[in-house]
Amino acid sequence: MARRMPLLSRLRLFEDAEAWRRIGFNVSEAGVAHVGGVDIELAGADCRDPAGWEFRSREGSGSRLKVDGISTRMSRFDAMSQTWTWEAGEAEHSNAAVGLYSVLVTAGDLQRTVQAMSESIFGPPARLLEKSPFSPKLSMAFFEAGSPGGTVVVEVLAPRTPGQVATLPGFPPIGGDPDAPARLAGLVVTVPSLEPVGELLGEDALGYPRPAAQGQGRVLAPLKHARVGLRSMMAFMTPPDREELEARAKAGTFGKGLAAHLSTGNTL
């Protein structure tokens, strides 16, 4: 099975548009935020349509399917004959968001979810971690999607043993029911600097900035999502910074984090 990188074009989340506006996103009257060329539809907690995502790929047929419970649409897009127009400044956000670094998915059975995503969307995962460095009970898989704003990582978290419960500070329990479907659980948003979002939200809504697990000088600040009315987890992260990477390496100040350290202890 060959690895594929479909283009992520849309996410549908059970989130309130007004809550997203309060944390600095430019959201249209229709409840859509454009982040890095990806349309994020904020359907609200009472929406009856399933949360899900849409991709474009050469193999897409416009079909809708459930991928381990996640509503998925695969549309056709041929880069050799089609163009996807997107202007980086068309939807400026006061929190300075410029793209998506990753989409977080939680699952009850990692093997089942990985198989479903591999067959229907991505091909084999880019990386598998049978034992996560963040919890001995947690396994992880990583896929990659494209977007107009760059590569988006899809991170899948599940208990190492189906039926177990894996816990991380700041996260709801992961797993427990091995038959539970996978779900879209969070986002890591790319910002050039954490200063705008920090000034906008303050310490009550934004966790303390820390070196991101991805290294390369990236710095991440987790959002205290429950305090701002979000159901999904979110963090803001800066791009790689070579000078900062070298300085921190010399000072020995790198820390640990979950896929960008969404975990914030008891601050969520």
C-alpha positions as CSV (number, residue, x, y, z in Angstrom):
1,M,0.0,0.0,0.0
2,A,1.5,3.3,-1.1
3,R,1.6,6.3,1.2
4,R,-0.7,9.2,0.0
5,M,-1.0,12.8,1.0
6,P,-4.5,14.1,0.3
7,L,-5.3,17.8,0.6
8,L,-7.3,18.7,3.7
9,S,-9.9,21.2,2.6
10,R,-12.5,21.3,5.4
11,L,-13.2,20.4,9.0
12,R,-16.6,20.3,10.7
13,L,-16.4,20.7,14.4
14,F,-19.1,20.8,17.1
15,E,-17.9,24.2,18.3
16,D,-19.6,27.6,18.9
17,A,-18.6,30.3,16.3
18,E,-18.8,33.0,18.9
19,A,-16.4,31.2,21.2
20,W,-13.9,31.1,18.3
21,R,-14.4,34.8,17.7
22,R,-13.6,35.5,21.3
23,I,-10.2,33.7,21.0
24,G,-9.3,35.8,17.9
25,F,-10.5,33.9,14.9
26,N,-12.2,35.7,12.0
27,V,-15.4,33.7,11.6
28,S,-17.9,34.4,8.8
29,E,-21.6,34.9,9.4
30,A,-22.1,31.3,8.1
31,G,-19.8,30.1,11.0
32,V,-16.7,29.2,8.9
33,A,-13.1,30.2,9.8
34,H,-10.5,30.0,7.1
35,V,-7.1,28.9,8.6
36,G,-4.2,28.2,6.3
37,G,-6.6,27.6,3.4
38,V,-8.6,25.0,5.3
39,D,-12.3,25.8,5.9
40,I,-13.3,25.1,9.5
41,E,-17.0,24.9,9.9
42,L,-18.2,25.6,13.4
43,A,-21.4,23.7,13.5
44,G,-22.3,24.3,17.2
45,A,-23.0,21.8,20.0
46,D,-26.6,21.1,18.8
47,C,-25.7,20.3,15.1
48,R,-27.2,17.0,14.0
49,D,-24.7,16.6,11.1
50,P,-21.7,14.5,12.1
51,A,-18.3,16.1,12.9
52,G,-15.9,15.3,10.2
53,W,-13.4,16.3,7.5
54,E,-13.1,16.6,3.7
55,F,-10.1,15.9,1.6
56,R,-9.2,16.4,-2.1
57,S,-7.1,13.8,-4.0
58,R,-6.6,12.4,-7.4
59,E,-8.4,9.3,-6.3
60,G,-11.4,11.1,-4.8
61,S,-14.8,10.5,-6.2
62,G,-17.0,12.9,-4.1
63,S,-18.1,10.0,-2.0
64,R,-19.0,10.3,1.7
65,L,-18.0,7.5,4.1
66,K,-17.4,6.9,7.7
67,V,-13.7,6.2,8.6
68,D,-13.9,4.5,12.0
69,G,-16.8,6.8,12.8
70,I,-15.4,10.1,11.4
71,S,-17.6,11.5,8.6
72,T,-15.2,11.8,5.6
73,R,-15.6,13.1,2.1
74,M,-13.1,12.5,-0.6
75,S,-13.3,14.9,-3.5
76,R,-11.4,14.7,-6.7
77,F,-8.5,17.1,-7.3
78,D,-5.8,16.6,-9.9
79,A,-2.8,19.0,-9.4
80,M,-1.8,18.5,-13.0
81,S,-5.0,20.0,-14.4
82,Q,-6.6,21.9,-11.6
83,T,-5.6,24.9,-9.4
84,W,-6.6,25.6,-5.8
85,T,-6.6,29.4,-5.3
86,W,-5.9,30.7,-1.8
87,E,-4.6,34.0,-0.6
88,A,-2.7,33.9,2.8
89,G,-4.1,37.3,3.8
90,E,-7.7,36.7,2.8
91,A,-8.9,35.9,6.3
92,E,-6.6,37.6,8.9
93,H,-7.2,36.6,12.5
94,S,-6.5,38.9,15.5
95,N,-4.7,35.9,17.2
96,A,-2.3,35.9,14.1
97,A,-3.2,32.3,13.1
98,V,-1.7,31.4,9.7
99,G,-2.2,27.7,9.4
100,L,-2.8,24.3,11.0
101,Y,0.1,22.3,12.3
102,S,-1.9,19.2,13.3
103,V,-5.3,17.7,13.9
104,L,-5.7,15.5,17.0
105,V,-7.8,12.3,16.8
106,T,-8.6,10.1,19.8
107,A,-9.6,6.4,19.3
108,G,-10.6,3.4,21.3
109,D,-8.5,0.9,19.2
110,L,-5.4,2.3,17.5
111,Q,-5.0,-0.7,15.1
112,R,-8.6,-0.4,13.9
113,T,-8.4,3.3,13.4
114,V,-5.0,3.2,11.6
115,Q,-6.3,0.4,9.3
116,A,-9.4,2.4,8.4
117,M,-7.5,5.6,7.8
118,S,-4.8,3.8,5.8
119,E,-7.2,2.1,3.5
120,S,-9.6,5.0,3.0
121,I,-7.4,8.2,3.2
122,F,-3.7,8.2,3.7
123,G,-2.1,4.9,3.0
124,P,0.4,3.7,5.7
125,P,1.1,6.0,8.6
126,A,4.2,8.1,8.5
127,R,5.1,6.9,12.0
128,L,3.8,4.5,14.6
129,L,4.7,4.7,18.3
130,E,3.6,1.6,20.2
131,K,4.6,3.2,23.4
132,S,4.2,6.9,23.7
133,P,6.8,8.9,25.7
134,F,4.0,10.7,27.4
135,S,2.2,7.7,29.0
136,P,3.1,4.0,29.2
137,K,-0.6,3.2,28.4
138,L,-0.7,5.3,25.3
139,S,0.1,4.5,21.6
140,M,0.3,7.0,18.8
141,A,0.2,7.1,15.0
142,F,1.0,10.0,12.6
143,F,-0.4,10.6,9.2
144,E,0.3,13.6,6.9
145,A,-2.1,15.6,4.8
146,G,-1.5,18.6,2.5
147,S,-3.2,22.0,2.6
148,P,-2.7,25.3,0.8
149,G,-0.9,26.5,4.0
150,G,1.5,23.5,4.1
151,T,1.6,20.0,5.6
152,V,-0.9,19.1,8.3
153,V,-0.1,16.3,10.7
154,V,-2.9,14.0,11.8
155,E,-2.1,12.6,15.2
156,V,-4.0,9.6,16.5
157,L,-3.9,8.7,20.2
158,A,-5.3,5.5,21.7
159,P,-4.7,3.2,24.7
160,R,-1.9,0.6,24.1
161,T,-4.4,-2.1,25.0
162,P,-8.0,-1.6,23.7
163,G,-10.3,-1.3,26.7
164,Q,-7.8,0.4,28.9
165,V,-8.0,4.1,29.8
166,A,-5.0,6.3,29.2
167,T,-5.0,9.6,31.1
168,L,-2.9,12.8,30.5
169,P,-3.1,16.0,32.5
170,G,-5.6,18.3,30.9
171,F,-7.1,15.7,28.7
172,P,-10.4,13.8,29.0
173,P,-9.8,10.1,29.4
174,I,-8.7,8.4,26.2
175,G,-10.1,4.9,25.5
176,G,-12.1,2.8,27.9
177,D,-14.5,1.4,25.3
178,P,-12.6,-0.5,22.6
179,D,-15.6,-0.2,20.3
180,A,-15.9,3.5,20.6
181,P,-15.4,5.3,17.3
182,A,-12.5,7.7,16.6
183,R,-13.3,11.4,16.9
184,L,-11.7,14.7,16.1
185,A,-10.4,16.0,19.4
186,G,-8.2,19.0,18.9
187,L,-6.1,21.3,16.8
188,V,-2.6,22.8,17.0
189,V,-2.7,26.2,15.2
190,T,0.5,27.8,13.8
191,V,1.2,31.5,14.7
192,P,4.3,33.5,13.7
193,S,4.6,34.7,17.4
194,L,2.8,33.9,20.6
195,E,2.7,37.6,21.6
196,P,-0.6,38.5,19.7
197,V,-2.6,35.6,21.1
198,G,-1.0,36.1,24.5
199,E,-2.0,39.7,24.6
200,L,-5.5,38.9,23.3
201,L,-6.3,36.1,25.7
202,G,-4.1,36.6,28.8
203,E,-3.1,34.1,31.4
204,D,-6.7,33.1,32.3
205,A,-7.2,31.6,28.9
206,L,-3.7,30.7,27.6
207,G,-1.3,28.3,29.3
208,Y,2.4,29.1,29.9
209,P,4.5,29.0,26.7
210,R,7.0,26.1,26.6
211,P,9.4,24.5,24.1
212,A,7.3,22.2,21.8
213,A,8.0,18.5,21.6
214,Q,8.7,18.9,17.9
215,G,11.8,20.9,18.7
216,Q,13.5,23.1,16.1
217,G,13.0,26.1,18.3
218,R,9.2,25.9,18.2
219,V,7.4,27.3,21.2
220,L,3.8,26.3,22.2
221,A,1.1,27.6,24.4
222,P,-2.0,25.4,25.2
223,L,-5.4,27.0,25.3
224,K,-7.4,26.5,28.4
225,H,-10.2,25.4,26.1
226,A,-13.0,24.7,28.7
227,R,-12.5,28.3,30.1
228,V,-13.2,29.9,26.8
229,G,-16.2,27.7,25.8
230,L,-14.5,25.2,23.5
231,R,-15.2,21.5,23.5
232,S,-12.1,20.5,21.6
233,M,-8.5,21.0,22.7
234,M,-6.3,23.6,21.1
235,A,-2.8,24.9,21.3
236,F,-0.9,27.7,19.4
237,M,2.6,27.0,18.2
238,T,5.3,29.0,16.4
239,P,7.2,27.8,13.3
240,P,10.8,26.4,13.6
241,D,13.4,28.9,14.7
242,R,17.0,27.9,14.1
243,E,18.6,30.6,16.3
244,E,16.3,29.8,19.2
245,L,16.9,26.1,18.8
246,E,20.6,26.5,19.0
247,A,20.3,28.8,22.0
248,R,18.1,26.5,23.9
249,A,20.2,23.5,23.1
250,K,23.3,25.3,24.6
251,A,21.3,26.3,27.7
252,G,19.8,22.8,28.1
253,T,16.3,24.2,28.5
254,F,14.3,21.9,26.3
255,G,11.3,20.2,28.0
256,K,8.9,17.5,27.1
257,G,5.4,17.8,25.7
258,L,2.6,15.9,24.1
259,A,2.3,16.4,20.4
260,A,2.9,19.9,21.0
261,H,2.1,19.6,24.7
262,L,-1.6,20.2,24.6
263,S,-1.5,19.0,28.2
264,T,-1.5,21.8,30.8
265,G,-1.7,20.0,34.1
266,N,-4.8,21.2,36.0
267,T,-5.1,24.5,34.1
268,L,-7.8,23.4,31.7
